[in-house]
Amino acid sequence: MLLRYKKAFEKIAMGLLSFMPQEKDVKKLIETIRQYEKDSNWQLYLWKKEEDLVGIIGVQIFGEEAFIHHISVSPSHRGEGIGTEMVQKLSMSLGTISLKPTADIKLFFEKCKIEKEEE
């Protein structure tokens, strides 16, 4: 289940974001979280599986386009299709807004689209 980020999820969100190579530094992580908290065009979502928050996806919205800047799944839950599910659910929840990857996310995003087409 996709949940919108709220301040109560801050530490979990930072932990999940820290699995991304460009988010290893604590100062950078704090900066990223603050960006999502202060700017309504930046939206962060967490993925809940059973009772645990195991994934995170963040987008920046420009009019009719949303660019994925962050996507990460806890290492113990990788290979379960959670990343693909997050992309699909977010796409559905954004409605007419087109979901696009940033350069860092492009390869994973294309993999998600291929998996979706094979179903």
Number of C-alpha atoms within 10 A of each C-alpha: 13 20 13 13 20 13 9 8 14 15 12 16 24 18 19 23 25 18 15 14 9 12 19 14 11 11 9 13 18 14 13 17 19 13 15 19 17 10 10 11 15 21 20 25 23 26 23 15 13 8 6 10 19 23 26 28 25 23 23 21 19 12 9 11 15 23 19 24 19 22 25 24 24 16 11 8 13 13 10 10 12 21 24 21 16 23 20 15 14 19 16 13 11 14 10 10 16 15 21 20 17 15 11 15 16 14 11 14 21 14 13 18 13 12 12 12 8 6 5
